[in-house]
Amino acid sequence: ALEQRLALYGQIATPQPGPIDVSARAQTASSMALRTASVAGGAVGAALAKAPPLHAAPLPPRVGLLAFINGVRRHRRNPIGFFDALHGQHGQTFRVTLPTGSDLLFDCRPQALSAPLVHTDNADESWEKPPLQGHGLSFLVGTENVFLANGEIWKQAHRAMQPHLSAAAIQDDVMTARVSSILDAHLDALAQRAAKGPVEVDVRPVMQQATLDVALQTLLGTTLSKPELERVQHAFGVVMEWLGSETLNPTSVSLGNLAGILPGAGALKEAYKTLTDLGDRIIAQRRAQPGATTDLLDGLLQARDPETGGPFSDERLRNEVLTVLLAGHETTATLLSWSSVLLSRTPRVQAQLHAEADAAAGKPATSATLQDMTAVQNTIKETLRLYTPAWFLVRRAKADTTIGPPDRAIPVAKGTTVVMSVFHAHRDEEMYGVRKTGYPAAEFHPERYLNANPKTFPFGGGVRICLGVHLARLEAAAMLAGMARRFDLAAVSDAPVGVRSDISVHPSDTRVRLSLRASQPSPAAQA
């Protein structure tokens, strides 16, 4: 039951090491390296050994614990405001020492993101995902799953899922046509609403239902009725609200442990039951019809623990199914919500999508057709850059190391947790701005990708890159192309759209006005 799992959570988190003098550790490592050089390099090495420490960049400022806690408190319901405030005050990097003695390093330099991402679960094993990355989510999906686990447990799940989410599997024409067909059904329902004239639509729940439907049907072989989809969508929404509170919780104790005390606990428990019952039902139905289809769920059922030779436990299977559903629909829905809102306010870009959709009319729904739609693809890239759904990433150093470019490298002591805001990194003017791309970094200009292709991190990186990257891009392209064929989008309000955040970052206002395009026959006429 939920209460039992929450009560056990406190036993999961690994204790952090005590405080470390990062500056002293870095100087010691530097001196040791220079002594080694003197042995290997003779006179040159000996001269280098007398040089000052190599690390010349100043250590990032330390934020006082009280200021940190006050920031957490003020921005608990919109964590991105916390990052805005502290990065705005202290720059791209700052550090905090928690009462437990563990260190947090906040770094939003684009050049600092690669190493922790690339070297997580890599051969050198110098970085790992810490419990802090997902202790708020663990009450629903445990810690042994493809998103939160490390080492062999992660590798087991990755081996089972990766073949079904690879580029070859997702970009297959049969899969592309299937995804397009599912999304078209949702778009046709929207067109019915707009048949008698322009209609105001909140696109976020529309996108959530559509992407949840895709994940259920294509990955898990399950089709739900519209009322069932809405119920499951609502349950995930409740979970996401709780995760928003967890985002700025730097302790190793999940707020879910207080589910019997905090307001809203009843809704959380009901959502937990709805989702776990769904996971159990999906697994039971497949076991009752083995071999009915070959998809991601089949891969999980066929997976074997290399040590025991046995299959995944029922709880482990359910955890993986719910992880796939949550990660497989919410992030893509967020991407599509932002794209819709941005297009409704950028007529010139919307016109480009209309032209591409019209040119592709009558062509089969294939990956090649979608890839050829340059404006659609660049809109996806630019939306992901500005509003990466998984907007912050967390890694923990397993050894003394540094992050950042060589001339601005910051020492990171073993045990330090690095919190990286991709949202802020992607707005770096030096990397993404006028000088390199022709457009200001903070503005929405899909055309920047006609001039340059700067490296971004919307799906993480390294071997732990999001497994659903290919499916997300396929869904986004098919949905935007389908919308461009059918609709003109207009803003409902001239007020600037704010940013809201939980574990994803989404618009404060997701309403758009949809009108059937003149070239699009009304659903009534088609009938």
N, C-alpha and C positions, 0 to 999 in steps of 0.2 A: 504494500500500500504506500501511498505518498508519504504518510507520516513516518513510516519505517525508513524509507529511502532518504528522507530529509534528515532524520535523526542520525543516520550513519554518515552523512556527508562530511561532518567535521573530521572523520577519520581518514578521509581521502587525501586531503591536501598535504603535500610534503613540507615539513618545516624548512624555513629559509635559513641560510647561514647568518651568523652575526655580522655586525658592521665591519667593513673593510676600508682601510685607508687607500682609496683608489689611486691618489697621487703617488704615495709611497710605493704601491705595488707596481705602477707603471714605470717609475724610475728604476726599481730593482730589475724589472724585466729588460729595460733598455740597457742598463749597465751590464747585465749578463750577456746580452747579445753582442755588445761591443767587446767584452772580454773574449768571447768566442772568435770574433773577427780578428783580434790581435794574434791569436794562435794561428789562424788560417792564412792571414794576410801579411805576416811579417811586419816590416817597418810601417807600411801603410795602415795595417790593422792596429798597431800600437799607437800610432798618432790619433786614429779615430777613437781609441779607447779613452783618450784624454779630453775628448770633446764633451760639451754639455749634453744633457739628455736629448734624445731625438725628438721627443714630444714637446713641441713648442706651442701648440694651440692651448688656449686657456681652458680649464675645466668649466663645464657649464655651471651657471649659478644654482645655488641650492635654495629651494623654496621652503620656508618654514612650515612646520607641521600644522600649526594653527591656520595659516593662510590656505594651505592645501585643503584642510578639512572644511573650512568655510566655503571654499570654492566648490567642493563636492556638494555641500548642503544647498548652496544657492542654485546649482544647475542640475540637481538630481533628476528632474523630469526632462531635461534636454542637455545631455552630456556634452554635446559639441560646443555649447556655450562655455563650458569649463575649459576646454582646450583653446577656444578663441581667446578667453581672458588671460590665461597663463602664458600661452605662446605670444600673445600680443604684448604682454608686460615683460617677459623674460627672453624672448627670441625663440629661435628654432630648437634650442635644447635647454632643458633644465632638469634638475634631479631633486628627489625627495627621499628622505629616510623615514621609514614607517616605525611606529613604536616597537614592532617586532625586531627591528634592527635590519630588516631587508631594505635594499635600495631599489628605487624606481628611477629609470632614466627616460625622459620624454624627448623624442628626437623626430622632427618632421623634415629633415633635409632629404631631398630625393636621393642623393648619393649615399645616404646612410641606410636605405631600405634594403638594398640588394643582399648584403652579406648575411644578415640574420635570416632572410627568407631562403636564400640559396643553400645555406649550410644547416638548415633544420632537417634532421633525419638524413643528412648526406653522409658520405663515407667518413668525414672527419668528426661528425657528431659534435660540433662545437656549439650548436644552439638547439633548443627544444621548445615545444609549446608548454608553458607553465599552467598550473591549475587556474591561475588568475584569468587565462584566456576564456575559460568557459564555466567557471564554477556556478554562475547563475543559470546556465543551461543544463547542468548535470542533473538537476532534480527531475528533468523530463527524460533525458536520453542517456543518463549515466555518464561515465567517463571512458568506457571502452567502446569507442566508435571512431569512424574515419575522420571526424572533425577534431575531437579532443585528445585522442590517444597519441602516444609516442611509441617509437621502437617497433617491436615485433607485433604488438596488437594492432597498431596502425597499418603495418605492412600486410597483415592478414586481410583486413577490410579492403585495402587498396587493390590487392591482387584480385579479389573477388569482383570488385566494381569496375575497375579501369577498362577492361575489354568492352564493356557495354556503354561506356561514356567516352571512348576514344574518338578522335577526329574521324577515323574511317567508319566507325559505327554510326555516329550522329549525322555525318554528311552524306550518308548513303541516300539515294534518291527515294527509296521506300520510306525511310524514317522521315525525311524532309517532307514528303507528301502527307504523311500521317500527322506530323506536328501542325502543318499548315491547315489540314482539314479540321483538327480540333479547334484551332484558333479561329478559323473562319466561322465555325458555328457560333462562337461567342460574339464575333463581329457582326454576324447577320442578326443576332438578337438586338444588338445596339442599333443597327440600321432600322429594325422594326420600330424602335422607339423614336427614331428621327424621321419616320415616314411622313408624318403630317407637318413637319416643320422643325426648325432648330430646337434642340433639347439640351438642357444643362445636365451634365453627367459628372459624377465623382469617379474619376478614372481609377483611383487606387484599388477599391474593392473589385472593380471590373477586371483589372489586371491580375489581382490576387486569385480570383476564381479561375481565370483562364490558365494561368501558369500552374496552379494546383492541379487542374484537370489534366494538363499535359504530363506532369510528373506522375500522377496516379496511373494514367493510361499507358504511357510509353515505358515507364521504368518498373511499374509494379503490377501491370496488367489488371487494373481495377477501374471500373467506371461507377461513379456515384451520380445519383439524381441531383438536380439543382438544389432542392432543400438540404440534402446531405452535404453537398459542397459548401453551402452557406454555413451550416452548423460547424463543419470542420474549420472553415476559414475563420469563423468567430472564435473558436477555441485557440487557434494559433495567434489570433489578435490579442487575446487575454495573456497568453504566455509572453508575447512580445512586450506588452506593457510592463510586466514584471522584470523582464530582461533590461528594460531601460533603467530601472532603479539599480540593477546589478552592475551596469556598465561602469559606474563611478565608485563601486564598492571595492576598495583595494585590499580588504582583508581576505583571509582564507576561509571565511565563514559565509555561506550563502544566506541572503535574506530569506530565502525559501525555508530556512530552518525555523523562521518565526511565522510560518504560514497559519498556525493556529491562533495567532495573536493579532497580526497586522490586518487593517481593513482590506477588504477585497479577497481575503483568503478563500472564502466560499467559491468565488468565481474561478480562482486558480485551481482548486481541487476539482471542480466540475470540468474545467478545460482539460486537466490531466486525465480524468477518466474518459472523456470523449476521445482524446487522441490515443491513449494506450489501448482502449477497446478497439479503435480502428486498426491500429497496428497488429493486434492479436488476430482480428478478423481477416485481414489481408493474408497473413501467414497461414492461418487455418484453411482458408479457401484454396490457396495454392497447393498445400499438402494434400487436400482432398482430390485435386486434379493434377497430379505430377506429370511433367512433360507437356503440359498444355501449351506452353510458350517458352521461349528462351529470351529472358530479359535480365535486368539487374537483380530482381528478386530471385530468379532462378540461380544466378551466380552466388548470391548470399546463401541460399539453401544448399548449394553444392560445395561451399567452402569447407575446408577442413583445417583444424589446428595442427600445425606441423609437429608439435610436441606430443599431443594426445592422440592425434588421428581422428578425433571426434568432430562432429559438426558444431556450429555455434549454438550456444544455449538459446532457449526461447526468449529470455530477456535480452540477450545480446542481439538477436535478430530483430526484435521489436525496436531496440535502441537505434539500430542502423536504419530501419525503415522510416522511423520518425525523423532521424537526422536528414535523410534524403529528402523527405517531404518538406521539412522546414527550410533547409538550405536550397532545395531545388525549386521552390516557388517564390519565396519572399524576396530574395535578391533580384531576380529577374522582374518581378512585379514592380519593385522599387525603381529599377532602371527604366521600365516602360512608363511608369507614372511621371518621372522626371522628363523623359523624352516628349511625352504628350503635352505637358505643361509648357516646356520650352518651345516646342513647335507652334503652340497656340499663340505665342508671343513673338514669334520670329517668322513673319510671312515669307520672306525671301527664301529661307531654308525649306519651309513647307512647300513652296512652289517647285523647288528642285525635286523633292520627293514625289510630288504629283506627276511631274514629267517622267520620272523613272518608272513609276507604277503604270502609267499609261503606255509607255514604250514596251513594258513587259506583259501587257494584257494579252491573254490567250496563250502565253507560254506555260509549259508545265512547271509545277512548283518543285524546282530542283535547287540544290545547293549552289550550282554554278550560276543559275539565274539570279539568286539573291546576292551572291558575291559580286556580280557585275553591277549592282546598284550602288554606285559610289557614294552618292549623297546619303543613302540609307546607312551604309557602313560607317561613314564619317560621322553621322549623327550619333550612332551608337558609341563610337570611340570618344567623341567629345563629351557626351553625357556621362560615360564611365569615368572620364578624367575629372570632371568637375564634381560629380556626385557619386563617387564610388559607393555602392551600397554597403559593403563591408568596410567601413570608413576608417577603422583603426585596427592595427594588428599588434599582437603581443608575443614576444619571444624572451627566453631566459638563457643567459650565457652559461655554458657548461664548462668553460675554461676562460682564463684571462685572455682578453682579446681587445681589438679596437674596432670602431665603426666610423664611417665617413671617408671622404677622399684623403689621400696621403698627406696633403698639406693642412688638413683640418681634422685629422683623426682624433677621436676621443677615446681614452682608455676605458674599457669596461671590465670590471672585475668579475670573476666567477661568481655565479649566484645572482647577479644583477638582472632585474627584469626590465626590458626595454619596451616602451609603449610608443608605437609609431602611428601618427595620424596621417593616413594616406590622403585624407581630405585636404589637409593643409599642405602636404608635400606637393600635391598636384597643382597647387596655385603658386608655386615658386616661379617668379618672373624670370630668373636667370635661365631656368631649364625649359619653361614652356611659354615664355612671353614673346614680346615683339621682336627682339633681336634674333631669335631662333626660328620663330614660326610666323611672324608677321602680324600677330594679334596679341592683345593684352591677355595675360594668363588667367585673370579672374573672370573673363567674359566668354560667353557661349558663341564660338565660331567654328563650326565643323570644317570650314574651308581651310583651317590651319593645317589639316592633314594632306592637303594638296601640295603644301610647301615643305613639310617635314613630317617625321614620324618619331617623335620623342618617346623614350621608354616610359611606360606607366605601369602601375601595379594594381589594377582593379581586381585581379583574381589572386593576389599574392605572387608567389614565385617559387622557383626550385621544384623539387619533387613533391612538395606539399601544395603546389598550385591547385586551386579549386578544381575538383574533378569534373564539375558541371560546366566548365568554361565553354565547351563547344555547344552544348545544348542551350545554354543561356544566349549565346550569340545567334544561334539559329532561330530560337523563339523570338528574340528581339527583332531580327531582320524580317521574319515572316509577319509579325504583328504590325510593325511599322509600314511595311509594304501593303498589307491588307487595309490598314487604316487610310493610307494615302489613296488607294483606289476608290474608297467609299466616301470619305469625309473631308470637309473643310473644318479645321479646328480654329476656334477663336477664344481669346481670353474672356473669362467672366468678369474679371475686375482688373483695373489698372494698377492696383496696389502691388508693390513688390512682393514676390513670393518669398516667405521666410523658410528657414531650414529647421526641421525637427529631427530628433535622433533618438534611437534606442540602440540596438546593435546594428541597425541600418540607419541610413540618413535619407529622409524623405521630405517632400514639400509640405509646407504648412497648409497649403490650399491646393487640393488636387482636382478642383472643378474646371472643366472646359466646356465650351459650347460646341456641339456637333451639328453640322448641317450636311445633308446628303449632297454630294457634288452633282453638278448639272449633268455630267456624263454618266452618272450612276443611276440606273433604273431603280425606282422605288420598289421595296419588297412587295407592295400591293400589285404593282404592274407586272412583276415577275410571276406572281401567283396567277 
